[in-house]
Amino acid sequence: MQIKPRLQLLDVWQAVVGHSFRNGDWSWGEWGGRSSVADAERLLCLMYPATEIPEFRLDNPDTTQEDVERALKEAGDATEIPGSLVRVLNEFMGKHRGGELGPTFAGGYYFLPEDSDQELTKEQREFGVVDSFSRSVTLCLATLGFLKIYRTRTGRADTQKLIQELWDTTSERLTAAMVSLLRSFTVNVFDTETARGQALIRLLGQGRMSDREVLQRFQERFKALRAVIGESLILGVDVEEQLRNENRLFECGWAWGLVKDAPEVETTEEIGEQPTGVADPVPYLYFTVVALDGIQDLFSDRTLTLALLNTEQQRLAEALRLRWEITQQYWSAIARFGDGSWPLEDIPWRTTGQQLESEYFSLCVASILVHDLVRRRATDDDLTRTVGVMERLAERARITSRMTAEDPAVRLHNPGVSLPLLGSADRGPAMQWAMTDFSAQLLKRTIQLCSLSRNLASHDRLLQLAEDILGHLWKRRVAEGEGRGLWDNVHAAYPSSPEPTGPLSWSITERVTECMVAASQLSIQPPIRSADLTVLARDLLSESTHLLGKEQMKLAPPAKSQESEELRGVEADLRRARLLLDTHPGTSCALALRVLSRLDTLARAGDTGSGV
């Protein structure tokens, strides 16, 4: 399926608005308000494209484009849409707030009991989760950027009052989310003889290195990073002492929620109470990827250009950026550890803690690697090998390969991969988190790699893979009834999967929206420059210039004659071809060929006129 980000994003917007608005008013529906994660994802389906793609902006009614207005007609016309969004966002901020306790980040119905016969307690449903912290960062930044422009485009006093109220609550929620992300970060240090230590050694050694050799290489590879972590982060006395022991291994990243005994973060902002942590201090690959995605929005060009962060938020953002960089460097090095084949290429990845094995964890590690490749501008070899990993993951997940009878790969999509949430059993039944968005995450990382690749062969492979994954995802849209045009109907792509039940998947819908935003940004990048085409274009331009000079040495035609007009057109095309030589050599070739054709026509006309 060809990627057409504008048309496909408009389709998604029309479906979201058609489902969410009733007679011009927003309807949260049966499941609204029951998970801050789902509600944030639902709003991001609208707010993220509206702030990341200039053609989809909604903050200035005078510049709203016609097809955008048509797609959102259920929310009103161009002048009504911004006001509707302000009211809905105000509702969200109010729904997910605990009064004087400040903003809340409840996982709600996204939390599941490990034992389906048990019911989670109300307290457990209200636990904060990294998904909510990260989504809130992205949503709050999108909202602040939207408000910064819209407040200059409306003069209504009641609207200005709502805008100011929303600005204050959004800024408060942003600060609270940043503080929560800081309190969810963890470094886990362990001995080589423990089950976790042995699992990491087997993962890194791949059966080719002894335990001693793995430890030695680990010490060498992470000596500098270990020092940075010990000197720059406040981790508690015990962890700092353990980290200084180079005979111990470590992992870093984000736990599923606020870490047990995590100290409160000092801040000058009023954010209400900082809840007690529940999660064991163990990093999860999935929640680490989610955190990295949200944190990078804090230092995007748009955030900096619009000055969306106040002084205190800038301080918190720097602290998060340090953890963002450390985590990427750590997992990128783990993914590519040693000589020869990478640990990442040994699919599926096995986690060191619960010894869980799945293609989803391979995708998580690949996602962090993609983050790191974007950050440091990767080598062609790194990119080519990562492309191979993506292709294998798509094949193993039966996205680009044929499904077999009773294929276990279907479970990757429905019911998804489950993660036990360590520490949750202290407050009630043991909890778990289900991840069903493998295809959407794979598409997102493929498009990101495609935008990074400057190698024609790798770029074409990635683009073909992205189109295959999008075609698969598009099949999974709900075809009729409630939520028509949204996700997720896995049964449509995998008939052996159960028919969909329960709420719509705002998780997958939001991630597809992110993919379309990434695809739109990919489409405006300059094309990859071909060295072969550049050489050919130079040769064509050289011949064109020579033949034009030869034509101009002939008897000058009358100033307003057809021949004179043709020569001026040839000169203009030649100037344009030279201008595009370095950036668009293919277009330069096409223009040079057109010049040669026109010059040949003029030469033949001259030969005919002279009787040759």
PyMOL commands that set and color helices and strands:
alter all, ss='L'
color gray80, all
select helices_A, chain A and resi 5-20+36-52+54-56+61-63+66-71+73-75+81-95+99-101+108-110+122-125+130-150+157-184+195-205+211-232+237-244+285-299+301-305+311-335+359-376+380-396+408-412+424-427+438-452+456-475+490-493+506-523+531-552+562-579+585-609
alter helices_A, ss='H'
color red, helices_A
select strands_A, chain A and resi 21-22+25-26+111-113+185-190+249-254+349-350+357-358+417-420+431-435
alter strands_A, ss='S'
color yellow, strands_A
deselect
rebuild
show_as cartoon
